[in-house]
Amino acid sequence: MWFAILATLASVVLFYLSDRQQRWLDQPLPGLSRLLALLLLAAAAALWMVILGVGVGLFVGLWVFALPAILLPLIAGHYRDSFQRGQRG
């Protein structure tokens, strides 16, 4: 189960860091990282379904993907945007 969690979280991070609008890196990761993220997500989804069954596995896998996918941009924006430092620009 730990591999499914780690693979899902790694895919979220790779999807985020390869996006044009990401806020942590100066340049987004190359497009190949999106393919790696997609492969990790597919492997994690298959593993979730093997471990928990199809219905529950997809539900849990989607939530384990969705929550970090929502929180990661919010956290990155909170720590990287200039309005947090009181700067106007």
Residue frames relative to the residue before (quaternion, step in Angstrom):
aa qw qx qy qz dx dy dz
M 1.0000 0.0000 0.0000 0.0000 0.00 0.00 0.00
W 0.6193 0.5627 -0.3543 0.4175 3.59 1.04 -0.70
F 0.6255 0.5271 -0.3493 0.4570 3.58 1.06 -0.67
A 0.6324 0.5268 -0.3345 0.4589 3.59 1.01 -0.74
I 0.6500 0.5025 -0.3147 0.4754 3.58 0.97 -0.81
L 0.6975 0.4756 -0.2802 0.4569 3.58 0.81 -0.99
A 0.6477 0.5078 -0.3242 0.4664 3.60 1.00 -0.78
T 0.6442 0.5128 -0.3225 0.4670 3.59 1.00 -0.76
L 0.6832 0.4777 -0.2879 0.4713 3.57 0.88 -0.91
A 0.6346 0.5192 -0.3304 0.4675 3.59 1.02 -0.76
S 0.6448 0.5082 -0.3334 0.4635 3.60 0.99 -0.72
V 0.6185 0.5322 -0.3464 0.4629 3.60 1.03 -0.71
V 0.6721 0.4943 -0.2983 0.4637 3.58 0.89 -0.94
L 0.6679 0.4907 -0.3075 0.4675 3.60 0.92 -0.83
F 0.6271 0.5172 -0.3393 0.4734 3.59 0.99 -0.75
Y 0.6759 0.4942 -0.3028 0.4551 3.58 0.90 -0.88
L 0.7239 0.4563 -0.2627 0.4459 3.59 0.77 -0.99
S 0.6747 0.4637 -0.3111 0.4827 3.61 1.17 -0.30
D 0.5264 0.6345 -0.4073 0.3930 3.60 1.26 -0.02
R 0.5703 -0.6129 0.4287 0.3396 3.59 -1.10 0.69
Q 0.7364 0.4420 -0.2227 0.4612 3.58 1.04 -0.76
Q 0.3946 0.7257 -0.4893 0.2796 3.62 1.20 0.12
R 0.3519 -0.7844 0.4905 0.1426 3.55 -1.11 0.72
W 0.6113 0.6010 -0.3576 0.3704 3.64 1.15 -0.12
L 0.7693 0.2951 -0.1657 0.5419 3.60 1.00 -0.73
D 0.5670 -0.5865 0.4460 0.3682 3.56 -1.18 0.49
Q 0.7724 0.1198 -0.0548 0.6213 3.57 1.06 -0.80
P 0.4833 -0.6549 0.4786 0.3293 3.62 -0.96 0.72
L 0.6015 -0.5478 0.4340 0.3870 3.54 -1.24 0.43
P 0.6030 -0.5765 0.3941 0.3856 3.61 -1.13 0.50
G 0.6989 -0.5135 0.3247 0.3773 3.54 -1.28 0.44
L 0.5592 0.6111 -0.3877 0.4044 3.58 1.15 -0.49
S 0.6078 0.5607 -0.3576 0.4339 3.59 1.11 -0.58
R 0.6000 0.5432 -0.3637 0.4611 3.61 1.14 -0.51
L 0.6266 0.5167 -0.3303 0.4809 3.57 1.07 -0.71
L 0.6424 0.5071 -0.3160 0.4799 3.58 0.98 -0.83
A 0.6424 0.5168 -0.3208 0.4662 3.60 0.99 -0.80
L 0.6528 0.5097 -0.3121 0.4654 3.58 0.98 -0.80
L 0.6538 0.4991 -0.3114 0.4758 3.59 1.00 -0.79
L 0.6397 0.5107 -0.3216 0.4760 3.59 1.00 -0.78
L 0.6638 0.5031 -0.3077 0.4599 3.57 0.96 -0.82
A 0.6470 0.5047 -0.3208 0.4731 3.59 0.99 -0.77
A 0.6523 0.4999 -0.3143 0.4752 3.60 0.98 -0.80
A 0.6569 0.5035 -0.3106 0.4675 3.57 0.98 -0.84
A 0.6481 0.5109 -0.3273 0.4603 3.60 0.95 -0.81
A 0.6426 0.5061 -0.3232 0.4759 3.58 0.98 -0.79
L 0.6641 0.4987 -0.3058 0.4656 3.56 0.97 -0.81
W 0.6170 0.5294 -0.3473 0.4674 3.60 1.01 -0.72
M 0.6789 0.4858 -0.2958 0.4644 3.58 0.95 -0.85
V 0.6335 0.5108 -0.3392 0.4719 3.62 1.04 -0.64
I 0.6926 0.4870 -0.2816 0.4515 3.57 0.90 -0.91
L 0.8427 0.2355 -0.0678 0.4794 3.59 0.74 -1.09
G 0.5745 -0.5419 0.4071 0.4589 3.59 1.21 -0.19
V 0.6800 -0.5372 0.3119 0.3895 3.55 -1.20 0.49
G 0.7243 0.4578 -0.2715 0.4383 3.61 0.64 -1.06
V 0.7209 0.4234 -0.2457 0.4906 3.55 0.74 -1.06
G 0.6347 0.5515 -0.3297 0.4293 3.58 1.00 -0.79
L 0.6686 0.4764 -0.3035 0.4836 3.57 0.94 -0.82
F 0.6382 0.5334 -0.3227 0.4517 3.58 0.98 -0.83
V 0.6937 0.4559 -0.2760 0.4845 3.58 0.83 -0.98
G 0.6503 0.5268 -0.3178 0.4457 3.58 0.95 -0.85
L 0.6522 0.5061 -0.3138 0.4690 3.58 1.00 -0.78
W 0.6724 0.4821 -0.3046 0.4719 3.59 0.96 -0.78
V 0.6408 0.5034 -0.3325 0.4747 3.59 1.00 -0.76
F 0.6590 0.4687 -0.3071 0.5017 3.61 1.15 -0.51
A 0.7112 0.5047 -0.2764 0.4039 3.59 0.80 -1.02
L 0.6639 0.5233 -0.3323 0.4183 3.59 0.84 -0.85
P 0.6994 0.4136 -0.3041 0.4973 3.66 0.78 -0.78
A 0.6159 0.5491 -0.3572 0.4376 3.62 1.07 -0.62
I 0.6572 0.4662 -0.3037 0.5084 3.58 1.16 -0.51
L 0.7272 0.4682 -0.2484 0.4363 3.56 0.86 -0.98
L 0.6107 0.5913 -0.3621 0.3826 3.61 0.97 -0.74
P 0.6926 0.4353 -0.3095 0.4848 3.68 0.78 -0.79
L 0.6275 0.5332 -0.3469 0.4491 3.59 1.04 -0.66
I 0.6664 0.4842 -0.2965 0.4833 3.59 0.95 -0.86
A 0.6548 0.5080 -0.3170 0.4612 3.58 0.92 -0.87
G 0.6639 0.4973 -0.3058 0.4674 3.58 0.93 -0.82
H 0.6337 0.5426 -0.3275 0.4435 3.55 1.03 -0.76
Y 0.7639 0.3838 -0.2033 0.4773 3.58 0.89 -0.91
R 0.7554 0.4170 -0.2199 0.4551 3.62 1.09 -0.51
D 0.6248 0.5597 -0.3638 0.4050 3.61 1.05 -0.51
S 0.5703 -0.6544 0.3894 0.3080 3.55 -1.05 0.81
F 0.5793 0.6038 -0.4013 0.3725 3.62 1.05 -0.49
Q 0.5935 0.5707 -0.3696 0.4306 3.61 1.17 -0.37
R 0.7084 0.4366 -0.2574 0.4912 3.58 1.16 -0.51
G 0.5301 -0.6520 0.3968 0.3694 3.56 1.26 0.06
Q 0.4977 0.6483 -0.4348 0.3780 3.59 1.19 0.34
R 0.2328 -0.7367 0.6169 0.1497 3.52 -1.08 0.75
G 0.1604 0.8219 -0.5365 0.1047 3.53 -0.83 0.79
